[in-house]
Amino acid sequence: MQDDKLEYQPLRDIVFQTIRNKIIWGELSPGQRLMETQLGEKLGVSRTPIREAIRKLEQEGLIVIVPRKGAQVAPFTKKDIEDVLEVRAALEALAASLAAQRIDEQDFLKLQCAITEYEFAEADKNLTKMIKKDVEFHEIIFNATKNERLIQMSQNIREQVLRYRIAYLKYEGETEKVSLEHRNILEAIKKKDSEKAAQLALRHINTQCDTIMKYID
């Protein structure tokens, strides 16, 4: 199905998404130089869509242009991570607090299902599905708030966070911690304990931030 969709996308969009995914998923490493000719040969396209993709990715902050060296994958900087995750932590805490007050039975069942499917993916060491279910877990919480502005804000920052989230889940020994923290948040929401849910959500993101900092070091 996904391949069918790609067929109808302009070539420049396909190239952009392909390079973007390789950066986000760590196939192109922080600091790695991006040679237009080599990328074009690998993707089977001319340099023009490569150049356009690099320009858009620079605007997103995923690529930096270094004088005399050209385009490089943007490195993880502590400042960037702290800034993004500081905002995310505040949003997640608010969302968990509101979800504890407003969640309906359908969304609660979706949360349970997302955790279970994450754990199955963890057992299978399926990182792609783990990422998907981790994202899904947090999206359900935001949707459960019934606050459209908050949901929109979470979507705006989601793409910025994804690269760091993937790096976090690749870090050995952290996947079980994620599952446990998700279950603790779920339990607080089930008990309609807004304060506890907010505290756990905040701690969950701060733990992620601390782990990524170690990854960088």
Salt bridges, closest charged atoms under 4 A:
GLU27 OE1 - LYS22 NZ 3.25
GLU36 OE1 - ARG47 NH2 3.19
GLU36 OE1 - ARG51 NH2 3.22
GLU60 OE1 - ARG20 NE 2.84
ASP83 OD1 - LYS79 NZ 3.28
GLU92 OE2 - ARG88 NE 3.14
GLU92 OE1 - HIS138 ND1 3.02
ASP104 OD2 - LYS146 NZ 3.70
ASP107 OD2 - LYS146 NZ 3.71
GLU117 OE1 - LYS133 NZ 2.39
GLU119 OE2 - ARG183 NE 2.90
ASP134 OD1 - HIS138 NE2 3.60
ASP134 OD2 - ARG165 NE 2.92
ASP134 OD1 - HIS182 NE2 3.09
GLU136 OE1 - LYS133 NZ 3.09
GLU139 OE2 - ARG158 NH1 2.20
GLU159 OE1 - ARG20 NH2 3.05
GLU174 OE1 - LYS177 NZ 3.33
GLU181 OE1 - HIS204 ND1 2.44
GLU187 OE2 - LYS191 NZ 3.91
ASP217 OD1 - LYS78 NZ 2.96
